[in-house]
Amino acid sequence: MLDKGKHFPQSYARMLFSAVGIHQDGQLLITIDPWDERRARELMQEELMLRLYNHVYADPVYWNNLGVEDRIFQLASAIAVVEPDAVFCGATAALLYGIGSAYTLLDKVQVLLPRSTRRDTYEFVEYKRWRPGEVWRLGLFTLTDPCRTVVDIARSSAFRYALGYVDGLAREYDVEREELRAYAQANCRGLHGIARAFDVFEYMDGRSDNGGESEARAAMILAGVAAPELQVEITRPGNAGYYLADYGWQMPDGSWTLAELHGLGKFEDEAQNDPERAAAKTYRAALMRDANLRAMGHNVIHFKLSDTYDVESFGAMMRGYGIPTIKPYADSRWRNRSRSTFNKLR
């Protein structure tokens, strides 16, 4: 037997990890065997291992180097093995369904907790006392059904992030607004925050390409910028195809003010052997596209997602380009947060 008071070297931790296959196929350590559980707890006391859940451990360096989505997926997978009856919900279920992944909502694995049950607390697990409704099986996982998953997010999260999940449900599962409203009316009456969820449904639009585009559109709505048309197609002269823009507002004279949300992905092409050359080629094409659109009488603006964190400044910028305004969306807990606050939340 190993002395619990003895300091375990890093080499011993690596030996145990190797023996039980902790990193094979990107898996965490699941201590089904009592011997492994005892050794894992001893290593945890020496801060050479993290206890993530009952019988679930990780090498701290390995865990800390995982991305946000990988953390959620790997820990949820391990919990599903240890506890097959666990029901995943909220942002965790949405990630597993492929509906959305707002990093702000992915700090912990979200699991339903029956009202009669008490559980240990874990740093990376959050229990929700929500009624489960219908559940679906997806591989290892038992999940709240997609509509219920999105309703729960919409009623409990800030509009800025909730909109991306509502859009994702429409985009990935072809659920229409009225269908989601009918589901919520039939299955979610009386739930805390349900009125807020119905407000979010009003802006549901499956044409949004991804969560970033939805989040930026939510910032527009919060700032009192008129909701834009999405994926606007502008026919090229001579019917030679069309230009596509993320957002667009048609002006009284018939022209368009078009807006593009920019991330590094728009200038990256992993299929290219020379990424810098590929990025330069893409950037040059974008400049030519903008010049041609302006020559046709349209205006083109560009912004980054970080520009939207300060909602009031972003709204002022958009109004400066002549984009129509409406009454700001009333999300009193979040709308007036400053840029620094949003940076802390992300």
N, C-alpha and C positions, 0 to 999 in steps of 0.2 A: 504493500500500500504506500502511496505517496503521502508524505507529510504535508498536511494542509498549511502549515506555517512556513514551509520552504518556498523560496522564490523559484518560479518556473522560468527557465530561459526561453527566449523567442524560438530557439531551435526545437524545444519540446512542443511548443504550440504548433509549429509547422509540421512536426512529425504526426501529431494527432490529427491535424487537418488532412494530411495526406492519407493517413490510415483510414479515415472515414469518408474520404472523397469530398471534402467540403467545397472544393472549387471545380469539381467535375461538372461540365455542362452549365457552369455559372450557378451552381446550387449553394444554398446556405447549409449549415450543419444542422441536421435533425437528429436528436439524440433519443432514438427509440430504445436502444440498449441501455440498461441501467448503468453499466460500466462507463459508457460514453457520457451519460448524464452527470455522473459523479465527477469525472475528469473535467468536463466542460464547466461545471460550477466552480471547481478549484481554480481553473484558469481565469474564470470571470473575476474571482477574488483578487487575482494578480493583475487585473485589467489587461489581460492578454486576449480576452474574448468578450464580446457583447452578447447579452441575453436579450433577444428581440421579442420573444414570446415563449410560452411554456414549451420546453423541449426544442426551441429554435435559437441557434447561436450563429455568430459571424465573427470572422477575423476583423478587428476594428479598421485596419488599413483598407482591406478589401471593401468593407461596407461604406466607408467614408469616400471612397473613389467611385462608387456607383452613381449614375445619374438618377435624377428624381424618378423618372418612369420605371427604370430598372429596379430601384429600391422597392417601389410599390408592388411591381409584378412579382419579384422574387419572394418578398415577405408574404404576400397573399398566397402564392403557390405553396409555401411551407406551411402556413396556417391551414390551408385546405387539406394538406396531408395529415397534420396532427389532429385536426378537428374537422372531419368531413361534413358535419352538419352546420358549420359556420355559414352565415349568409352575408355576403358582401354587398355594400350599398353605397350610395352617394358617389363622390368623385372616383372612388376605387372601382366600383362597378362600371362607371362610365368609361374609365380607361380600359378595362378588360373587354368591354363591348366595342371599343374603337369609336366612341361617340365624341370624346373630347378629353383634354388633359391640361387644364389651367394649372400651372405649377403652384400657384398660391393655394390651391385647394388640395394639393397632393403631399402635404407634409406628413400625413399618417394614413395607414390602412384603416378604412372605415368598415366596421362590422356591426351588424344588428345585435342588440342585447335584449333578450326577453325580459320583461318587467320583473319577473320573479327571480332573476338570476343576478348574482354579484360576481364580479371578476377581478382578478389582479389588474393593476394598472401597468402599462408599458409605454415607454417613450414614443414608440412609433406605431401605436395602435390606438384608435379612437372608437369607443363604443357608442352607438346611436340607439336611443330608445324610441325607435320608430316602428309603427305597425308594418309588418313585412308585405302584406298583400300577396299577390301571386309571385312565385319565384321561378327562375329559369335555371337550367343546367347548361354550363358552357365548359366542356372539358372537365377539369378538376373542380371547377368553381360552381357554387350555388349563389345566384345573384337575384336581387330585386329585379323585376322585369324592366325592360328599357324605358317604357313610359313612366313607371313609378320612380325609377332612378332619376330621370330628368325632372320630374315634378318635385322630388325631395330637394334636389340641388336648387331649383328655381325658387322654392319657398324659403330656403335657409341661407342663400348666398347673395352677395352683392350683385346688382344688375350687371355690372361690368363683366363679371365672370359667368353669371348664369346664362347670358344670352348665347355664348358660344356652345353650351351644351344643348340648348333648345334648337339652335341652328343645326348642330351635329346630328340630332335625332331625325330632323327632316332630311338632311343630306344623306345619312348612312342607312336609314331605315324607312325612308319614304313616308314618314308620318306627317300628315298635314295639320295645320293649326286647329281646325275645327275638330279633328279626330283627337288631338291631345286635350283640347278643352272638354270634350265629351268624356274622355277617360277620367280626367280630374274631377269632373262633376259627379261621376258615378262612383269613384273609388276613394276620393281624398277629401270629401266634405268635412269641415270642422278641424282639419289639421292646422297647427300653428303656421302662420305665414302663407296660407293658401291664396289669400287675396293678392299678395305680392307676386305669386307664381302666375296668376291669371294676367297680371299686368305685363309680365315678361312675354307670355305667349303672343301678345299682340304684335310683337316685333319679330316673331319667328320667320326665318327665311333660309331655306336650304340651299340657296344659290351661293351663300358664303363659302368660300373655298376651304377655310381652315379657322382654327380658334383665334389666331391673331387678327384676321380680318373681322371676325365677330367682335372681338374686344375693342378694336378701333372704332367700329360702328357704334358700339355701346357708348363709347366716350363722346361721339358726335351727338347721340341722342341725349345724354346727360348734360351736354353743353348747350342744348337748344338749337343744334344744327339740324335742318330738315333731313329726315331719313333719306339716304341716297338710293338710286337704282344700283343694282349689283351686276357685275360682269357685263358692262355696257359694251356693245359692239358698234363700232363706227366704220361704215363701209368705205373702203379706199376708192379713190377716183378710178374710173374705168372698171368698176366692179372686180377689182383685183384683190379679192379677199376682204378682210376687215381687221381693224385694230381693236384690241380688247383692253378695257380698263377695269380696275377693281371697283371703283365707285364713280357715279356720275349724277349731275344735276342739270336738267335741261333749262336753259335760260329763256326769258320771254321772247328773245329774237330767234329762237330755234337752235342756237349754238349750245354746246355742252361745256360745263366745267367738269373736268375729269380729275380724279385723284388716285394716286398709286401709293400703296403701303409698301415700304421697302424694308426687307431684311437681307442678310447676306446670301440667303438661298437663291435670290433672284440673279445673283452674279456668280453662282457656283455651278459646276457641272462635273459630278464625280466620274462621269464616263470619259472625260478628257484626260490625256496624259499630262497636259500642261495647264494646270488650273488658272494660273495668272493670265495666260493667253486667252483662255476661254472666258474669264471674267472681263477682260478688256474688250473682247469681241461682243459680249452681251451688252456691256455698257455703251459701246459705240452704236449698237443697234437701237438701244433705248433712246439715245440722243437723237438719232435720225427719226425715230418714230415720233418723238415729241415735236420735233421741228415740222414734220409733215402734218401732224394734227393741228398745230398752230397756224400753219399755212392754210388749212381748211376752215379756219375761223374758230377753232375750239381752244380753250385754255386748259393747261395741264399743270397740276401741282403734285409735289411729292412730299411724303412725310414718313417718319419712323414711328414705331410703336411707342418708343420712349417719349415722343412729342405729346402723346395723349395722356401721360400720367398726371400732369397738371391740367385738369379738365377746363378750368376757366381760361387759362392761357391758350389752350388748344382751340377752344371755341372762338376766342378773339382772333386767332390766326385765320381760322376758316371763314369767319365773317369778313375779314379783311380782303378775302378773295371774292367777295360778293355772293357767297353761297347763302341761299335762303335760310331764315331762322324760324323757329317755332318756340313754344313754351318748353323750357327744359323738363326732362323727365324727373319726377320727384322721388329720388332715392335718398332720403334725408340723412341716412347714416353714412353715405359714401360720396355723394356728389361733390362736396366741397373739400374733399381731402386734397392736400398739397402734393407737389411732386415728390418731396422727401418722404411723405407718408407712403405713397405708392411704391417707392423704391424699397422701403423697409418690408412691405408686404410681399414683394415678388421673390 
